[in-house]
Amino acid sequence: MKDNKNLLEIKNLSIHYVTEDGTVRAVEDMCLEIGSGETLGLVGETGAGKTTTALGIMQLIPNPPGKLVNGEILFEGEDLLKKTQAELRKIRGNKISMIFQDPMTSLNPVMTVGEQIAEVVKLHQKVNATEAIERAKLMLEKVGIPGGRVKDYPHQFSGGMRQRVVIAIALACNPTLLIADEPTTALDVTIQAQVLDLMKNLKDEFNTSMIMITHDLGVVAEVCDKVAIMYAGNVIEYTDVKRLYTSPKHPYTVGLFGSIPDIKEDEDRLKPIKGLMPDPTNIPSGCPFHPRCPKAMGICSQQKPKNIEIETGHFVKCLLYENPK
Amino acid sequence: MQERLLEVRNLKKHFSTKKGMLHAVDGVNFFINKGETLGLVGESGCGKSTTGRVVLRLLEATEGEIIFEGKDILQYNKQQQREMRKEMQIVFQDPFASLNPRMTISEIIAEPLVVNKVFSSKVDMQKRVKELMETVGLAERLINAYPHELDGGRRQRIGIARALALKPKFIVQDEPVSALDVSIQAQILNLMADLQDEFGLTYLFISHDLSVVKHVSDRIAVMYLGKIVELSDYSSMFNNPLHPYTQALLSAIPIPRIDIKRERIILEGDVPSPINPPEGCRFYGRCRYRQDICKNKTPELKDMGNDKYVACHFTNNLKPATV
């Protein structure tokens, strides 16, 4: 319908890790779309497969043990999985770039921040060293750091400032898609507010599409247009922000909301999801959530739920919504 | 009148570093009533964990008084301290680093019992360990397992069982859920609330997560650079914050709802260094209401009535600074 408008389309993507303990189905049969200028939130707990999805799009899955077993990743209409390594290098850091979670470890401690920003620019654009450094200064100012600090090393910056440098590197070549993997998790709330604000402004300025990986539903409410909730490698609910927050459908999504203390209201007890995340090498049969699901039926342990569009643009993987009576 | 279990007066902890004196905790005053939870919030480096440790004498205070059940514990000798530790326990933040990887779960939980020679017979001790495991919701079959075999939520349950072993009255909870996923976090928070009801425990709950703190606390203290800037009961803290830092902190929390629109106060800059802090309000550099007096005079924690305390020169009378 709006095929030509989508910047990124993921079709039936499956990624497995083959280990001695068995096969980990890190991502299973994933279908997602991101339009131009849109922000998609990818939400889930530890081990849900969020980061693997991001690395899959960037083609950075360590192989072995990781393997893209199935699917297509269409970026600007072309399948990234069919590209050669040389072609991919031209895309990474240029058209698609990534912000990693930990600003303490994603910068090189023995290079100045200016050199680190200039490195990307030199790699992808036909500029000389002086022009690249100029561009680095400009990017630093864009993210709110004085251009004069271009010759400083990462250890001379605070955590929030370092994350700004990482953002400057990611945006240096004006990417069309930005993948942010928990960009504010390591930061304090007031600094997180600064960084989120900055990312929103820059995204609007450059009209960048973004995939925001996070476990914080508060951050999603603030910056995202669409949300995909992941559980044990599956996208179990996928819709726009408004519908997810006003009428969540999947029992896991409902459980997640029940687990968060509500700052606006008083509640005596939280309503946690019972049990634990399943062992990734031994995912329960049928619906992977059924052992923890308060609404589980007999059939849930036998049949894998299909991805159903319960209303336009609202997808749920749950047997409750299959063949409604 | 409620009974005060713990009272801290003018508590200071300074660390000597190469660059100068680091004022981690700088003149903190608060009290905790019996059976109550006091939440201590603040950002990294504000001194909240140091406060928690100094209160238990895991770190020696530089100055001040810590009154526990009417006696200043800073005056205690080694023997008295050992007795005191039975009453005061701690649950640590990182359930991966706070358990000895070479000890089994029963050894970890029994350690405080062994150290304090509580039981003379092994059978009795095993019985107590099993009882504790049941209290915190650990299956008995895990008794001989090692920490690495368990997930974060279960490890934190071990930490809680260990803290409960000597039947303490007071527990410092130092970010007990921040390393856990939300669904597990909720389970642990519920467990801690149940234990508090069952054993009449008093908590000092340290966290950087304001929604968690609000959920568990009766009263909340907000710290900034070694000082308490605001202290009040939780509803007044959230509905009517008076200190500019508290206001900014509350407005910065991402709320997982889309029906609430609010004004966001974005603070400039970072938290300044706690090494040799200058005279004046610690928040001066980032405050949007700052005046000349704030630079020169340190505001004291003032009683605003109704058990609300604020450290700001312009409480109730904040006007944006003309910069």
HADDOCK unambig.tbl for C-alpha pairs under 7 A between the chains (distance, minus, plus):
assign (segid A and resid 45 and name CA) (segid B and resid 181 and name CA) 5.90 0.50 0.50
assign (segid A and resid 46 and name CA) (segid B and resid 181 and name CA) 6.78 0.50 0.50
assign (segid A and resid 188 and name CA) (segid B and resid 43 and name CA) 5.76 0.50 0.50
assign (segid A and resid 188 and name CA) (segid B and resid 44 and name CA) 6.82 0.50 0.50
assign (segid A and resid 189 and name CA) (segid B and resid 249 and name CA) 6.98 0.50 0.50
assign (segid A and resid 189 and name CA) (segid B and resid 252 and name CA) 5.99 0.50 0.50
assign (segid A and resid 189 and name CA) (segid B and resid 253 and name CA) 6.31 0.50 0.50
assign (segid A and resid 190 and name CA) (segid B and resid 249 and name CA) 6.04 0.50 0.50
assign (segid A and resid 190 and name CA) (segid B and resid 252 and name CA) 5.61 0.50 0.50
assign (segid A and resid 190 and name CA) (segid B and resid 267 and name CA) 6.64 0.50 0.50
assign (segid A and resid 193 and name CA) (segid B and resid 252 and name CA) 5.50 0.50 0.50
assign (segid A and resid 193 and name CA) (segid B and resid 266 and name CA) 6.56 0.50 0.50
assign (segid A and resid 194 and name CA) (segid B and resid 266 and name CA) 6.11 0.50 0.50
assign (segid A and resid 217 and name CA) (segid B and resid 256 and name CA) 5.02 0.50 0.50
assign (segid A and resid 218 and name CA) (segid B and resid 254 and name CA) 4.31 0.50 0.50
assign (segid A and resid 218 and name CA) (segid B and resid 255 and name CA) 4.35 0.50 0.50
assign (segid A and resid 218 and name CA) (segid B and resid 256 and name CA) 3.70 0.50 0.50
assign (segid A and resid 218 and name CA) (segid B and resid 257 and name CA) 6.97 0.50 0.50
assign (segid A and resid 219 and name CA) (segid B and resid 254 and name CA) 5.38 0.50 0.50
assign (segid A and resid 221 and name CA) (segid B and resid 256 and name CA) 5.66 0.50 0.50
assign (segid A and resid 221 and name CA) (segid B and resid 257 and name CA) 6.18 0.50 0.50
assign (segid A and resid 221 and name CA) (segid B and resid 258 and name CA) 5.95 0.50 0.50
assign (segid A and resid 222 and name CA) (segid B and resid 254 and name CA) 6.78 0.50 0.50
assign (segid A and resid 242 and name CA) (segid B and resid 258 and name CA) 6.89 0.50 0.50
assign (segid A and resid 245 and name CA) (segid B and resid 257 and name CA) 6.33 0.50 0.50
assign (segid A and resid 245 and name CA) (segid B and resid 258 and name CA) 6.66 0.50 0.50
assign (segid A and resid 256 and name CA) (segid B and resid 183 and name CA) 6.35 0.50 0.50
assign (segid A and resid 259 and name CA) (segid B and resid 182 and name CA) 6.16 0.50 0.50
assign (segid A and resid 259 and name CA) (segid B and resid 183 and name CA) 5.48 0.50 0.50
assign (segid A and resid 259 and name CA) (segid B and resid 186 and name CA) 5.17 0.50 0.50
assign (segid A and resid 260 and name CA) (segid B and resid 182 and name CA) 6.73 0.50 0.50
assign (segid A and resid 261 and name CA) (segid B and resid 211 and name CA) 5.77 0.50 0.50
assign (segid A and resid 261 and name CA) (segid B and resid 212 and name CA) 6.03 0.50 0.50
assign (segid A and resid 261 and name CA) (segid B and resid 215 and name CA) 5.99 0.50 0.50
assign (segid A and resid 262 and name CA) (segid B and resid 211 and name CA) 6.63 0.50 0.50
assign (segid A and resid 263 and name CA) (segid B and resid 211 and name CA) 5.27 0.50 0.50
assign (segid A and resid 263 and name CA) (segid B and resid 214 and name CA) 6.97 0.50 0.50
assign (segid A and resid 269 and name CA) (segid B and resid 190 and name CA) 6.35 0.50 0.50
assign (segid A and resid 270 and name CA) (segid B and resid 186 and name CA) 6.03 0.50 0.50
assign (segid A and resid 270 and name CA) (segid B and resid 190 and name CA) 6.62 0.50 0.50
assign (segid A and resid 272 and name CA) (segid B and resid 183 and name CA) 5.54 0.50 0.50
assign (segid A and resid 272 and name CA) (segid B and resid 186 and name CA) 5.21 0.50 0.50
assign (segid A and resid 272 and name CA) (segid B and resid 187 and name CA) 5.70 0.50 0.50
assign (segid A and resid 273 and name CA) (segid B and resid 183 and name CA) 5.66 0.50 0.50
